[in-house]
Amino acid sequence: MGMYDESWCSSCGCSQPYSPDEVTCGACATEQSDMQSNKLIEYMKIHQISLQQDLEKLSEQMDALDPNCKDYAYLDIEYNWVSGQLTATHHLLSVGSDILGIQTEEK
């Protein structure tokens, strides 16, 4: 006590050089970063599935309408909007997975 030559990792408790701030060792920081990256990729996968389901629902609603009616035109705009979101999410998921070296299922 009173010595300023040693701190401890806040995750695993291993000895680290002194710091007045909270300390995390390299191994724990890497593990935390990997966990956060995996959570982000999993969220993006779930979001992609949700967008696909939204497109299917919009398509079903459009199929039930006359293509010349106003409601159909609004749904068509929304369909294109969600389709663009799906394309962007797919691209970001693909790039992020490649950067992190994570395999994703292609549909």
N, C-alpha and C positions, 0 to 999 in steps of 0.2 A: 504494500500500500504506500502511496506517496511516490512511487517510482514512475517515471514517465518513459520507460523503455519498451513497454509491451502493452498490446491490446489483444482482444480476443475476437475471433470471427463471431458475428451475431447469429450465424446459422449452425455451425458445427463446433464452435468453441476452441478451435485451434489457435495457437499463438501467432500474432501478427505484429509487425512494427507498430509502435505507438502512434495513435492518432486521436485527437480530441473528438473526432466524429465517429459515428458508427462504422465499424469495419466489417467487411465481408471478404473472405479469402478468394483466391482465383477460382478454385474448384467449385465453391458454392455459387459464385457469381456466374460461372459458365452454366452450371446446372439450372439456376434460376432463369437465365436468359433462354436456355433451350426449352424449358417448360413454358415460358411466356410465348415463345415463337410457335410451339406446337399448339397452344391454346388459340393463337391468332389463326393459324391454318385451319384448325377444326371449326372455328367460328365461320370462316370464309366458306368452308364446305357446306355448313348448315345454311348459310345465307344463300348460297348458290342453289341448293335444293328448294328453298323457300321461293326463290324467284322463278324456278322452273314450274313449281306448283301454281304460282300466280299466273304464269303464262298459259298454262293448261286451262285454268278457270276462265281467264279472259277469252280464250279461244272457244270454249264451250258457250259462253255468253254470246259471242259474236255469231256463232253458228245458228243460234236460235233467233237471230234478227234478220230483217231485210237489209241487205248491203247498202241500200239507198237511204235508209233512215238516219236521223241525226244521232240517235243513241249508238248506232253502229260506228259512226264516224268518231265519236268520243272514245269508244272502246278501242278503236283502231289506233288512235293516238296513244292511249295508255299502253296498249300492247307493244307498240314500237318503243315507248319509253322504258318499259320493264325489260324488253328484249335487249336494249342498249345497256341497262344495268347488269343483266346477266352476262353479256359479252365482256364488259369491263371486269366484273367479278371473276369470271373464268380466266381472263388474262392475268389479273393480279395474283390469283391463286396459283396459276401455272408458274409465273415468274418467281413468286415467293417460295414455292416448293422447290424449284430448281436451285435457287440461291441457298436454301437451307439443306438441300440434298434429301428432301422428303418425297417419297413416291406417292402419287395420287392416282385414283382410278379415273380413267377417261370414260366418258359416257357418250 
